[in-house]
Amino acid sequence: MKWLDIRDLEAFYHWLSANFEESRRAADEAIALAEYSGVHVFDTPHFGNGAAGALSIGDLPTAEGYLERMLFCLRILPSAFQEAFYHMLKAWKYLIEG
């Protein structure tokens, strides 16, 4: 489980450092690791970090894919903080779309 945390922090760090492709790569690695291990408690932030990376480079279709999966996770494991993160990302997407 610690590797999921490390990948999540790595994705967030790269996003904050404006290294958006690395951020998405780390988020995708975390998602793949969760699939492999069967540990899905951190899926919501992984998808959120992936969406943030995609939005940062203007890749709206990829961002929407992450957001759809994030919403699915929120329906299974609700979290007020992660729901706020989801809505912030969704609003960001809408602002880009115009």
All heavy atoms as an XYZ file, in Angstrom:
790
protein
N       0.825     -1.195      0.000
C       0.000      0.000      0.000
C       0.868      1.257      0.000
O       0.457      2.279     -0.521
C      -0.926     -0.021      1.206
C      -2.245      0.600      0.909
S      -3.601      0.017      1.913
C      -3.486      1.043      3.317
N       2.059      1.172      0.565
C       2.914      2.355      0.594
C       3.294      2.802     -0.816
O       3.467      3.989     -1.059
C       4.152      2.123      1.447
C       5.174      1.218      0.837
C       6.398      1.082      1.709
C       7.371      0.133      1.061
N       8.579     -0.003      1.795
N       3.405      1.837     -1.760
C       3.748      2.215     -3.126
C       2.629      3.017     -3.787
O       2.903      3.875     -4.626
C       4.095      0.982     -3.959
C       5.387      0.390     -3.515
C       5.567     -0.783     -2.839
C       6.681      0.972     -3.654
N       6.891     -0.969     -2.568
C       7.604      0.094     -3.054
C       7.154      2.150     -4.224
C       8.970      0.350     -3.015
C       8.512      2.409     -4.184
C       9.399      1.523     -3.597
N       1.395      2.761     -3.387
C       0.286      3.569     -3.904
C       0.403      5.005     -3.404
O       0.193      5.953     -4.163
C      -1.049      2.957     -3.486
C      -1.398      1.622     -4.133
C      -2.634      1.029     -3.478
C      -1.599      1.788     -5.623
N       0.746      5.158     -2.129
C       0.954      6.501     -1.571
C       2.102      7.213     -2.269
O       2.008      8.401     -2.594
C       1.269      6.421     -0.076
C       0.036      6.284      0.782
O      -1.055      6.611      0.307
O       0.186      5.861      1.939
N       3.192      6.486     -2.473
C       4.365      7.091     -3.104
C       4.038      7.549     -4.516
O       4.395      8.660     -4.918
C       5.550      6.102     -3.092
C       6.059      5.929     -1.656
C       6.669      6.575     -4.018
C       7.043      4.804     -1.467
N       3.335      6.722     -5.279
C       2.969      7.109     -6.651
C       2.015      8.302     -6.642
O       2.107      9.183     -7.495
C       2.344      5.938     -7.405
C       3.298      4.848     -7.748
C       4.334      5.341     -8.765
N       5.273      4.306     -9.085
C       6.526      4.246     -8.620
N       6.983      5.178     -7.832
N       7.318      3.270     -8.973
N       1.098      8.330     -5.684
C       0.171      9.454     -5.579
C       0.927     10.744     -5.278
O       0.698     11.775     -5.911
C      -0.882      9.174     -4.500
C      -1.980     10.218     -4.489
O      -2.545     10.487     -5.563
O      -2.248     10.776     -3.413
N       1.845     10.685     -4.331
C       2.653     11.865     -4.000
C       3.545     12.271     -5.171
O       3.743     13.463     -5.421
C       3.498     11.603     -2.754
C       2.723     11.509     -1.453
C       3.638     11.054     -0.317
C       2.075     12.839     -1.105
N       4.059     11.290     -5.876
C       4.880     11.570     -7.051
C       4.061     12.298     -8.118
O       4.515     13.286     -8.702
C       5.443     10.270     -7.602
C       6.386     10.444     -8.754
C       6.902      9.124     -9.300
O       6.587      8.052     -8.747
O       7.622      9.170    -10.313
N       2.839     11.820     -8.364
C       1.970     12.475     -9.346
C       1.667     13.911     -8.925
O       1.733     14.832     -9.751
C       0.669     11.692     -9.505
N       1.381     14.114     -7.658
C       1.080     15.463     -7.158
C       2.310     16.361     -7.245
O       2.223     17.517     -7.668
C       0.558     15.372     -5.723
C       0.085     16.673     -5.154
C      -0.932     17.383     -5.759
C       0.665     17.192     -4.011
C      -1.374     18.589     -5.234
C       0.241     18.387     -3.485
C      -0.780     19.095     -4.098
N       3.466     15.840     -6.870
C       4.709     16.616     -6.940
C       4.990     17.067     -8.371
O       5.298     18.238     -8.609
C       5.890     15.789     -6.403
C       7.220     16.403     -6.725
C       7.709     17.475     -5.985
C       7.976     15.942     -7.802
C       8.917     18.057     -6.295
C       9.192     16.523     -8.117
C       9.655     17.582     -7.365
O      10.859     18.167     -7.685
N       4.899     16.144     -9.316
C       5.174     16.500    -10.712
C       4.158     17.509    -11.232
O       4.514     18.397    -12.010
C       5.205     15.256    -11.600
C       6.430     14.437    -11.428
N       7.699     14.918    -11.631
C       6.592     13.143    -11.056
C       8.586     13.970    -11.417
N       7.934     12.875    -11.049
N       2.914     17.395    -10.791
C       1.905     18.372    -11.208
C       2.259     19.751    -10.667
O       2.225     20.738    -11.399
C       0.518     17.930    -10.740
C      -0.549     18.881    -11.157
C      -1.090     19.018    -12.401
C      -1.193     19.850    -10.333
N      -2.039     20.011    -12.394
C      -2.117     20.533    -11.139
C      -1.081     20.192     -8.994
C      -2.920     21.549    -10.649
C      -1.878     21.204     -8.501
C      -2.790     21.872     -9.326
N       2.639     19.812     -9.378
C       3.029     21.100     -8.788
C       4.274     21.679     -9.452
O       4.454     22.903     -9.489
C       3.293     20.942     -7.286
C       2.073     20.746     -6.396
C       2.517     20.493     -4.958
C       1.144     21.947     -6.455
N       5.126     20.802     -9.969
C       6.368     21.222    -10.631
C       6.158     21.523    -12.111
O       7.123     21.774    -12.831
C       7.428     20.129    -10.490
O       7.671     19.845     -9.141
N       4.919     21.492    -12.561
C       4.548     21.745    -13.960
C       5.168     20.722    -14.909
O       5.421     21.010    -16.072
C       4.903     23.168    -14.388
N       5.387     19.519    -14.415
C       5.869     18.415    -15.236
C       4.671     17.483    -15.454
O       4.574     16.414    -14.857
C       7.026     17.711    -14.526
C       7.755     16.749    -15.414
O       7.312     16.453    -16.519
N       8.872     16.242    -14.932
N       3.763     17.931    -16.300
C       2.449     17.319    -16.394
C       2.460     15.912    -16.984
O       1.671     15.064    -16.577
C       1.501     18.235    -17.166
C       1.436     19.612    -16.575
C       1.726     20.730    -17.336
C       1.117     19.794    -15.240
C       1.676     22.000    -16.790
C       1.074     21.059    -14.678
C       1.351     22.167    -15.456
N       3.335     15.661    -17.947
C       3.410     14.311    -18.506
C       3.887     13.310    -17.452
O       3.365     12.197    -17.357
C       4.323     14.274    -19.732
C       3.725     14.928    -20.954
C       2.437     14.274    -21.442
O       2.242     13.058    -21.244
O       1.612     14.994    -22.022
N       4.870     13.705    -16.641
C       5.350     12.835    -15.566
C       4.264     12.634    -14.513
O       4.148     11.566    -13.921
C       6.617     13.398    -14.933
C       7.856     13.164    -15.753
C       8.143     11.683    -15.963
O       8.191     10.915    -14.985
O       8.323     11.291    -17.123
N       3.472     13.677    -14.278
C       2.371     13.572    -13.333
C       1.369     12.523    -13.796
O       0.945     11.659    -13.018
C       1.679     14.930    -13.179
O       0.540     14.824    -12.367
N       1.012     12.575    -15.064
C       0.066     11.587    -15.602
C       0.662     10.186    -15.592
O      -0.023      9.216    -15.310
C      -0.365     11.974    -17.016
C      -1.339     13.139    -16.999
C      -1.775     13.567    -18.351
N      -2.214     12.454    -19.176
C      -2.338     12.533    -20.492
N      -2.058     13.643    -21.125
N      -2.756     11.507    -21.185
N       1.961     10.084    -15.888
C       2.611      8.776    -15.875
C       2.563      8.174    -14.474
O       2.214      7.004    -14.302
C       4.071      8.893    -16.328
C       4.814      7.554    -16.352
C       6.322      7.728    -16.364
N       6.835      8.576    -15.308
C       6.981      8.205    -14.027
N       6.622      7.003    -13.639
N       7.471      9.040    -13.137
N       2.861      8.984    -13.457
C       2.823      8.490    -12.078
C       1.409      8.112    -11.667
O       1.195      7.097    -10.995
C       3.398      9.540    -11.124
N       0.418      8.905    -12.074
C      -0.973      8.584    -11.767
C      -1.374      7.271    -12.453
O      -2.018      6.419    -11.831
C      -1.899      9.718    -12.202
N      -0.977      7.108    -13.701
C      -1.298      5.867    -14.418
C      -0.612      4.658    -13.780
O      -1.188      3.576    -13.717
C      -0.911      5.977    -15.891
C      -1.862      6.863    -16.679
O      -3.007      7.073    -16.212
O      -1.467      7.341    -17.755
N       0.623      4.851    -13.306
C       1.313      3.759    -12.616
C       0.583      3.390    -11.329
O       0.466      2.210    -10.994
C       2.756      4.142    -12.309
C       3.665      4.109    -13.510
C       5.087      4.502    -13.178
O       5.429      4.653    -11.979
O       5.881      4.655    -14.129
N       0.102      4.399    -10.604
C      -0.642      4.134     -9.369
C      -1.932      3.380     -9.672
O      -2.289      2.436     -8.956
C      -0.947      5.448     -8.646
N      -2.614      3.765    -10.730
C      -3.860      3.097    -11.120
C      -3.574      1.646    -11.507
O      -4.290      0.728    -11.094
C      -4.548      3.877    -12.268
C      -5.034      5.239    -11.757
C      -5.689      3.069    -12.867
C      -5.357      6.236    -12.850
N      -2.516      1.433    -12.281
C      -2.146      0.071    -12.679
C      -1.748     -0.765    -11.465
O      -2.113     -1.944    -11.367
C      -1.001      0.115    -13.693
N      -1.024     -0.166    -10.531
C      -0.625     -0.873     -9.318
C      -1.843     -1.246     -8.477
O      -1.917     -2.347     -7.923
C       0.354     -0.020     -8.515
C       0.972     -0.631     -7.274
C       1.719     -1.910     -7.606
C       1.921      0.368     -6.622
N      -2.815     -0.344     -8.405
C      -4.053     -0.646     -7.673
C      -4.796     -1.801     -8.334
O      -5.318     -2.684     -7.643
C      -4.937      0.595     -7.604
N      -4.851     -1.788     -9.659
C      -5.500     -2.893    -10.380
C      -4.793     -4.212    -10.098
O      -5.430     -5.224     -9.853
C      -5.517     -2.616    -11.884
C      -6.487     -1.549    -12.304
C      -7.936     -1.953    -12.077
O      -8.290     -3.126    -12.282
O      -8.717     -1.062    -11.689
N      -3.477     -4.184    -10.144
C      -2.680     -5.395     -9.932
C      -2.817     -5.926     -8.504
O      -2.971     -7.124     -8.288
C      -1.215     -5.109    -10.259
C      -0.297     -6.271     -9.983
C      -0.234     -7.357    -10.848
C       0.508     -6.279     -8.850
C       0.598     -8.432    -10.590
C       1.344     -7.347     -8.582
C       1.387     -8.422     -9.455
O       2.221     -9.480     -9.190
N      -2.770     -5.002     -7.533
C      -2.779     -5.407     -6.121
C      -4.180     -5.650     -5.576
O      -4.345     -6.327     -4.566
C      -2.092     -4.340     -5.264
O      -2.857     -3.149     -5.252
N      -5.191     -5.050     -6.220
C      -6.554     -5.159     -5.713
C      -6.860     -4.169     -4.602
O      -7.934     -4.205     -4.009
N      -5.931     -3.270     -4.320
C      -6.123     -2.252     -3.282
C      -6.621     -0.986     -3.966
O      -5.888     -0.333     -4.704
C      -4.815     -1.976     -2.507
C      -5.023     -0.868     -1.481
C      -4.310     -3.244     -1.847
N      -7.887     -0.635     -3.713
C      -8.505      0.476     -4.430
C      -8.918      1.649     -3.539
O      -9.676      2.507     -3.984
C      -9.725     -0.034     -5.205
C      -9.362     -0.993     -6.287
N      -8.852     -0.597     -7.492
C      -9.408     -2.346     -6.330
C      -8.609     -1.651     -8.238
N      -8.931     -2.732     -7.551
N      -8.413      1.719     -2.323
C      -8.835      2.786     -1.414
C      -8.327      4.159     -1.843
O      -8.885      5.175     -1.428
C      -8.427      2.505      0.047
C      -9.171      1.317      0.603
C      -6.927      2.316      0.171
N      -7.282      4.208     -2.677
C      -6.734      5.493     -3.121
C      -7.053      5.795     -4.579
O      -6.459      6.698     -5.165
C      -5.213      5.523     -2.923
C      -4.773      5.317     -1.515
C      -4.049      4.195     -1.156
C      -5.098      6.237     -0.534
C      -3.644      3.992      0.144
C      -4.710      6.039      0.774
C      -3.974      4.916      1.120
N      -7.967      5.058     -5.169
C      -8.272      5.264     -6.583
C      -8.750      6.682     -6.877
O      -8.361      7.266     -7.889
C      -9.328      4.270     -7.061
C      -8.766      2.889     -7.327
O      -7.545      2.686     -7.125
O      -9.550      2.009     -7.727
N      -9.584      7.220     -6.016
C     -10.152      8.548     -6.283
C      -9.067      9.611     -6.450
O      -9.069     10.332     -7.452
C     -11.162      8.943     -5.197
O     -12.136      7.907     -5.076
C     -11.864     10.237     -5.538
N      -8.108      9.740     -5.520
C      -7.063     10.740     -5.752
C      -6.165     10.413     -6.942
O      -5.670     11.324     -7.613
C      -6.270     10.783     -4.447
C      -6.658      9.577     -3.686
C      -8.007      9.155     -4.179
N      -5.963      9.115     -7.239
C      -5.157      8.773     -8.413
C      -5.822      9.300     -9.684
O      -5.164      9.899    -10.531
C      -4.973      7.258     -8.538
C      -4.235      6.620     -7.419
N      -3.181      7.223     -6.764
C      -4.386      5.424     -6.827
C      -2.725      6.416     -5.827
N      -3.454      5.311     -5.840
N      -7.124      9.072     -9.804
C      -7.838      9.572    -10.975
C      -7.867     11.098    -10.986
O      -7.776     11.717    -12.049
C      -9.256      9.006    -11.035
C      -9.299      7.534    -11.300
C     -10.015      6.682    -10.485
C      -8.616      6.977    -12.375
C     -10.061      5.318    -10.715
C      -8.646      5.607    -12.623
C      -9.361      4.777    -11.787
N      -7.990     11.699     -9.812
C      -7.965     13.161     -9.730
C      -6.641     13.733    -10.180
O      -6.590     14.723    -10.920
N      -5.533     13.123     -9.759
C      -4.222     13.592    -10.194
C      -4.023     13.381    -11.688
O      -3.422     14.222    -12.362
C      -3.116     12.895     -9.395
C      -3.006     13.431     -7.994
O      -3.279     14.588     -7.736
N      -2.608     12.585     -7.069
N      -4.534     12.280    -12.206
C      -4.469     12.061    -13.649
C      -5.255     13.122    -14.404
O      -4.794     13.653    -15.416
N      -6.443     13.445    -13.892
C      -7.273     14.475    -14.530
C      -6.587     15.838    -14.472
O      -6.597     16.581    -15.461
C      -8.645     14.546    -13.854
N      -5.976     16.164    -13.345
C      -5.281     17.453    -13.215
C      -4.141     17.546    -14.222
O      -3.940     18.596    -14.851
C      -4.760     17.638    -11.792
N      -3.390     16.465    -14.382
C      -2.309     16.463    -15.363
C      -2.838     16.637    -16.777
O      -2.280     17.400    -17.571
N      -3.919     15.943    -17.093
C      -4.507     16.052    -18.432
C      -5.066     17.458    -18.676
O      -4.869     18.030    -19.751
C      -5.599     15.001    -18.614
N      -5.746     18.014    -17.694
C      -6.287     19.372    -17.841
C      -5.175     20.405    -18.019
O      -5.327     21.376    -18.756
C      -7.155     19.733    -16.632
C      -8.487     19.018    -16.540
C      -9.117     19.234    -15.163
C      -9.426     19.473    -17.646
N      -4.066     20.178    -17.354
C      -2.957     21.128    -17.417
C      -2.349     21.228    -18.803
O      -1.771     22.261    -19.142
C      -1.873     20.739    -16.414
O      -2.361     20.871    -15.100
N      -2.463     20.174    -19.593
C      -1.941     20.229    -20.966
C      -3.067     20.346    -21.995
O      -2.826     20.271    -23.188
C      -1.035     19.023    -21.279
C      -1.783     17.704    -21.155
C       0.210     19.042    -20.425
C      -0.995     16.502    -21.645
N      -4.298     20.523    -21.509
C      -5.434     20.726    -22.405
C      -5.971     19.466    -23.047
O      -6.690     19.538    -24.039
N      -5.651     18.309    -22.492
C      -6.145     17.033    -23.032
C      -7.495     16.716    -22.394
O      -7.593     15.944    -21.451
C      -5.117     15.931    -22.752
C      -5.484     14.604    -23.392
O      -6.612     14.483    -23.929
O      -4.648     13.685    -23.341
N      -8.542     17.336    -22.924
C      -9.870     17.229    -22.316
C     -10.480     15.832    -22.411
O     -11.101     15.386    -21.442
C     -10.807     18.272    -22.927
C     -10.372     19.737    -22.731
C     -11.418     20.679    -23.312
C     -10.115     20.047    -21.282
N     -10.336     15.107    -23.517
C     -10.901     13.747    -23.539
C     -10.287     12.829    -22.482
O     -11.000     12.065    -21.826
C     -10.598     13.252    -24.955
C     -10.434     14.488    -25.768
C      -9.822     15.492    -24.838
N      -8.983     12.908    -22.300
C      -8.331     12.094    -21.279
C      -8.779     12.526    -19.893
O      -9.069     11.686    -19.029
C      -6.799     12.178    -21.408
O      -6.421     11.691    -22.697
C      -6.105     11.364    -20.334
N      -8.865     13.838    -19.675
C      -9.323     14.349    -18.379
C     -10.725     13.844    -18.080
O     -11.013     13.424    -16.952
C      -9.294     15.881    -18.377
N     -11.602     13.864    -19.072
C     -12.973     13.395    -18.860
C     -12.993     11.915    -18.495
O     -13.781     11.484    -17.657
C     -13.838     13.657    -20.098
C     -15.292     13.301    -19.916
C     -15.981     14.057    -18.787
O     -15.626     15.226    -18.525
O     -16.882     13.466    -18.149
N     -12.130     11.135    -19.111
C     -12.044      9.715    -18.760
C     -11.658      9.510    -17.304
O     -12.262      8.694    -16.599
N     -10.656     10.257    -16.856
C     -10.272     10.185    -15.446
C     -11.418     10.639    -14.539
O     -11.672     10.046    -13.498
C      -9.054     11.063    -15.165
C      -7.736     10.537    -15.636
C      -6.971     11.255    -16.546
C      -7.205      9.345    -15.149
C      -5.731     10.812    -16.970
C      -5.971      8.882    -15.572
C      -5.235      9.625    -16.480
O      -4.004      9.167    -16.877
N     -12.099     11.705    -14.939
C     -13.188     12.239    -14.110
C     -14.355     11.260    -14.010
O     -14.969     11.135    -12.946
C     -13.657     13.589    -14.659
C     -12.664     14.735    -14.455
C     -13.066     15.954    -15.282
C     -12.547     15.090    -12.983
N     -14.653     10.574    -15.092
C     -15.730      9.570    -15.047
C     -15.373      8.440    -14.074
O     -16.215      7.991    -13.297
C     -15.986      9.002    -16.447
C     -16.697      9.962    -17.362
C     -16.801      9.452    -18.787
O     -16.382      8.310    -19.064
O     -17.291     10.217    -19.635
N     -14.133      8.007    -14.125
C     -13.704      6.941    -13.224
C     -13.647      7.443    -11.776
O     -13.951      6.701    -10.844
C     -12.356      6.393    -13.674
C     -12.483      5.685    -15.025
C     -11.175      5.225    -15.585
N     -10.713      4.031    -14.862
C      -9.538      3.463    -15.069
N      -8.714      3.968    -15.981
N      -9.178      2.391    -14.387
N     -13.278      8.708    -11.611
C     -13.251      9.305    -10.276
C     -14.661      9.347     -9.687
O     -14.867      9.014     -8.513
C     -12.657     10.714    -10.371
C     -12.361     11.372     -9.066
S     -11.613     13.003     -9.372
C     -11.250     13.480     -7.700
N     -15.632      9.751    -10.485
C     -17.021      9.805    -10.027
C     -17.521      8.418     -9.639
O     -18.209      8.257     -8.626
C     -17.914     10.418    -11.103
C     -19.378     10.607    -10.735
C     -19.528     11.497     -9.505
C     -20.133     11.190    -11.924
N     -17.181      7.403    -10.416
C     -17.553      6.031    -10.088
C     -17.005      5.648     -8.712
O     -17.708      5.063     -7.886
C     -17.040      5.072    -11.161
C     -17.329      3.632    -10.866
C     -18.592      3.099    -11.092
C     -16.345      2.803    -10.345
C     -18.865      1.769    -10.806
C     -16.598      1.482    -10.060
C     -17.865      0.959    -10.282
N     -15.747      5.985     -8.461
C     -15.127      5.682     -7.161
C     -15.829      6.421     -6.024
O     -16.014      5.863     -4.935
C     -13.651      6.070     -7.168
S     -12.639      5.066     -8.250
N     -16.222      7.652     -6.272
C     -16.902      8.438     -5.238
C     -18.259      7.838     -4.884
O     -18.709      7.975     -3.748
C     -17.071      9.886     -5.685
C     -15.818     10.740     -5.598
C     -16.029     12.060     -6.320
C     -15.424     10.955     -4.151
N     -18.904      7.206     -5.833
C     -20.193      6.574     -5.550
C     -20.020      5.336     -4.679
O     -20.901      4.986     -3.903
C     -20.903      6.217     -6.849
C     -21.378      7.449     -7.571
C     -22.165      7.115     -8.800
N     -22.671      8.335     -9.403
C     -22.783      8.522    -10.696
N     -22.433      7.572    -11.539
N     -23.248      9.657    -11.165
N     -18.866      4.677     -4.801
C     -18.594      3.485     -4.004
C     -18.039      3.832     -2.625
O     -18.432      3.251     -1.618
C     -17.617      2.567     -4.760
C     -18.282      2.033     -6.018
C     -17.135      1.418     -3.875
C     -17.336      1.320     -6.948
N     -17.106      4.786     -2.599
C     -16.437      5.175     -1.355
C     -16.501      6.696     -1.225
O     -15.567      7.407     -1.594
C     -14.985      4.687     -1.368
C     -14.170      4.858     -0.098
C     -14.791      4.066      1.054
C     -12.738      4.400     -0.335
N     -17.633      7.223     -0.720
C     -17.801      8.673     -0.645
C     -16.766      9.339      0.268
O     -16.350      8.781      1.274
C     -19.205      8.852     -0.062
C     -19.880      7.542     -0.221
C     -18.795      6.505     -0.222
N     -16.369     10.535     -0.128
C     -15.440     11.348      0.654
C     -15.726     12.805      0.327
O     -15.672     13.197     -0.836
C     -13.997     10.999      0.290
O     -13.112     12.013      0.697
N     -16.019     13.593      1.337
C     -16.335     15.006      1.110
C     -15.149     15.727      0.476
O     -15.315     16.529     -0.452
C     -16.730     15.681      2.419
N     -13.938     15.444      0.950
C     -12.753     16.097      0.395
C     -12.558     15.716     -1.069
O     -12.325     16.582     -1.919
C     -11.508     15.721      1.207
C     -10.257     16.348      0.669
C      -9.962     17.671      0.938
C      -9.385     15.618     -0.131
C      -8.818     18.260      0.424
C      -8.239     16.194     -0.649
C      -7.950     17.522     -0.369
N     -12.652     14.425     -1.380
C     -12.459     13.987     -2.758
C     -13.588     14.457     -3.669
O     -13.373     14.730     -4.845
C     -12.298     12.461     -2.814
C     -11.051     11.954     -2.137
C      -9.770     12.518     -2.733
O      -9.684     12.812     -3.918
N      -8.761     12.654     -1.906
N     -14.799     14.575     -3.119
C     -15.905     15.104     -3.915
C     -15.659     16.569     -4.257
O     -15.917     17.005     -5.384
C     -17.234     14.943     -3.182
C     -18.404     15.299     -4.060
C     -19.745     14.938     -3.439
O     -19.804     14.026     -2.603
O     -20.723     15.578     -3.823
N     -15.131     17.326     -3.305
C     -14.784     18.721     -3.581
C     -13.695     18.799     -4.649
O     -13.750     19.649     -5.552
C     -14.326     19.409     -2.301
N     -12.707     17.907     -4.562
C     -11.640     17.840     -5.561
C     -12.237     17.535     -6.938
O     -11.890     18.177     -7.933
C     -10.631     16.769     -5.137
C      -9.393     16.649     -5.992
C      -8.810     17.745     -6.614
C      -8.787     15.411     -6.142
C      -7.659     17.609     -7.387
C      -7.640     15.261     -6.904
C      -7.073     16.364     -7.529
N     -13.160     16.585     -6.991
C     -13.825     16.233     -8.253
C     -14.522     17.452     -8.858
O     -14.369     17.747    -10.054
C     -14.833     15.098     -8.020
C     -15.743     14.876     -9.198
C     -15.321     14.124    -10.291
C     -17.025     15.432     -9.234
C     -16.144     13.929    -11.391
C     -17.847     15.237    -10.316
C     -17.409     14.493    -11.396
O     -18.236     14.312    -12.486
N     -15.290     18.169     -8.044
C     -16.045     19.317     -8.567
C     -15.116     20.450     -9.004
O     -15.400     21.147     -9.990
C     -17.076     19.796     -7.552
C     -18.239     18.866     -7.426
N     -19.137     18.641     -8.443
C     -18.622     18.058     -6.411
C     -20.044     17.757     -8.064
N     -19.745     17.387     -6.830
N     -13.999     20.619     -8.310
C     -13.022     21.627     -8.718
C     -12.440     21.267    -10.086
O     -12.326     22.120    -10.971
C     -11.913     21.736     -7.667
C     -10.910     22.852     -7.908
S      -9.490     22.482     -8.974
C      -8.742     21.079     -8.202
N     -12.104     19.982    -10.261
C     -11.559     19.539    -11.540
C     -12.593     19.658    -12.659
O     -12.269     20.076    -13.781
C     -11.075     18.086    -11.436
C      -9.851     17.856    -10.554
C      -9.667     16.368    -10.287
C      -8.607     18.455    -11.181
N     -13.818     19.317    -12.353
C     -14.895     19.412    -13.352
C     -15.114     20.882    -13.752
O     -15.269     21.191    -14.939
C     -16.173     18.805    -12.776
C     -17.199     18.445    -13.789
C     -16.808     17.229    -14.599
C     -17.994     16.777    -15.421
N     -17.688     15.700    -16.321
N     -15.090     21.785    -12.777
C     -15.238     23.210    -13.072
C     -14.072     23.701    -13.930
O     -14.271     24.491    -14.873
C     -15.320     24.010    -11.769
N     -12.875     23.256    -13.619
C     -11.692     23.605    -14.400
C     -11.881     23.162    -15.854
O     -11.607     23.918    -16.784
C     -10.484     22.952    -13.762
C      -9.149     23.228    -14.373
C      -8.839     24.107    -15.377
C      -7.916     22.605    -14.008
N      -7.492     24.053    -15.649
C      -6.903     23.146    -14.824
C      -7.575     21.636    -13.067
C      -5.572     22.753    -14.733
C      -6.249     21.252    -12.963
C      -5.268     21.797    -13.779
N     -12.384     21.955    -16.048
C     -12.629     21.448    -17.400
C     -13.639     22.323    -18.134
O     -13.451     22.676    -19.289
C     -13.119     20.005    -17.354
C     -13.396     19.403    -18.705
C     -13.880     17.962    -18.566
C     -14.377     17.434    -19.880
N     -15.735     17.849    -20.197
N     -14.719     22.692    -17.436
C     -15.740     23.536    -18.051
C     -15.175     24.909    -18.420
O     -15.537     25.491    -19.450
C     -16.958     23.695    -17.153
C     -17.798     22.439    -17.025
C     -18.379     22.095    -15.818
C     -17.997     21.583    -18.110
C     -19.154     20.942    -15.693
C     -18.766     20.429    -17.986
C     -19.334     20.124    -16.779
O     -20.092     18.991    -16.668
N     -14.298     25.453    -17.583
C     -13.675     26.748    -17.891
C     -12.820     26.656    -19.150
O     -12.813     27.600    -19.965
C     -12.831     27.226    -16.706
C     -13.593     27.762    -15.516
C     -12.673     27.972    -14.337
C     -14.307     29.062    -15.890
N     -12.103     25.564    -19.297
C     -11.285     25.386    -20.504
C     -12.180     25.271    -21.738
O     -11.876     25.845    -22.802
C     -10.382     24.145    -20.366
C      -9.326     24.369    -19.286
C      -9.709     23.819    -21.703
C      -8.538     23.122    -18.943
N     -13.279     24.547    -21.600
C     -14.187     24.341    -22.742
C     -14.876     25.631    -23.165
O     -15.258     25.784    -24.313
C     -15.244     23.284    -22.396
C     -14.698     21.903    -22.306
C     -15.724     20.880    -21.860
O     -16.680     21.250    -21.147
O     -15.564     19.716    -22.229
N     -15.025     26.545    -22.213
C     -15.646     27.817    -22.539
C     -17.070     27.848    -22.352
O     -18.057     27.585    -22.518
